[in-house]
Amino acid sequence: MKKKLGLVGIVASAALVGSTLLVPSANAAQRTLIVWADDQRGPQLTTLIGGNTSIVPGYKIQVKFFSSLSALQDAWSKASAASGPDVLTGPASFVLDAKSGKLASIQPGSANQAFSKGAISAMSYAGKQYGVALDIDTTALVYNKTLFGSAAPTSLVQMVNFYNTNKASKGLVGGVCAADGTWGTQALLNGFGGGAWDISKSKPNYNKVVLNSSAFISNVKKYLLDSSGKSTGFFQWDSCNAAFTAGKIPFAITGAWNYGGYTKAGLSFGLSAIPGLNGGTAAQWVNYSGAFLTSYAATHGVSIGARQLLLNFFASTDGQVAMYKASTRPPANAQAIAQVTDPLTLGVATAAQSGTPQVDGLLNDKAGGTNWYDTLSALYTAIFTQGKDAASSLNAAAAIEQKDFDDAAASL
């Protein structure tokens, strides 16, 4: 029977791997590998690998984390050879910085065998791989068992009907909360017949915008607006997480990063895939967080050690299991997923099976004036807050996104 390695095993096996590569002599000065992370992953990595000198022999690992993801992104945008990290962790969108030369490509070799094509693609740009996927960034439907019951809803229509029936008696202030803002609303758009680009076929059609499809326009009017064209209050996307946590909204769409807060608040909740309009499942964004090799590592003279850190820890089964246990996020490594026992993490992993790849190059493009997320923010405000005509608003937003997607798709 093959023996499983724990975190100690990672260190031991890393030492063996390192011995076959470039190992400093006994008299060589110990060098430092600098890893950057946000406020969530940073403390976890500090506990797991901060100060470690054995994962990559001859190197000491230093973890620096920032007060938020935004703070990390801001620091990274201003990073230089003097100030930048050797390894950067964070959302897959960081891979786009390979275009400017801030990232260096890696040769993952057999490590890629444990990762899906989607995970590898998310860490790649223009045919080269710049990092390794750490965990799956996606969402699930969270339902309040005290309000709704122990069984998950099976359709969006059921959710809408529950809200409309119980709004007054239960003091509900919304039906569903996209707790992470516009990013988390993709499954609702898809479930009601819309979305970003056409994913109805096996190959996505990035040049066909479906945000203003006739089905979506019809369903918005039928299920989300009242007879006067005003919002029923079912759809919530802005600063609604506190209301869900307080039991004032029966459903939320969010990821593992919020589940601990719900548990701490004493909320009795379950997880499921986001249902489709009349059954089945809707498609939410599925993305990955990653660890990337920066070009600054070469400037610092530690590129070999930084690459070993990516492979020996961040990409390894035992490393990903250790990170999962510290964060409850679903690991990207397939062998690590097999060792997941936490029901909430498994719930997210199950929900991810119905997701669709999040293509940041398309979603962040601004050729039309605003990117996907800002376009949605203005759209939702127009329809659900200001009460503007749904069809006109959707057509205008779709025109913006058509320019964005056409521009970005040309360089994919």
RAMOJO-V25132 format. One record per helix or strand of 2 or more residues. SS is the DSSP state (H for helix, E for strand). FROM is the first residue (numbers start at 0). LEN is the number of residues. If there is no record, write none. Layout:
BEGIN
SS_FROM_LEN + SS_FROM_LEN
END
This chain:
BEGIN
H_6_13 + E_30_7 + H_40_9 + E_58_7 + H_68_9 + E_86_5 + H_91_7 + H_108_6 + H_116_6 + E_123_2 + E_127_2 + E_130_7 + E_139_5 + H_144_4 + H_155_11 + E_173_5 + H_180_11 + E_196_2 + E_204_5 + H_213_11 + E_234_2 + H_240_5 + E_248_6 + H_255_9 + E_268_4 + E_284_10 + H_295_4 + H_302_12 + H_316_11 + H_333_4 + H_342_10 + E_355_2 + H_359_4 + H_371_14 + H_389_20
END
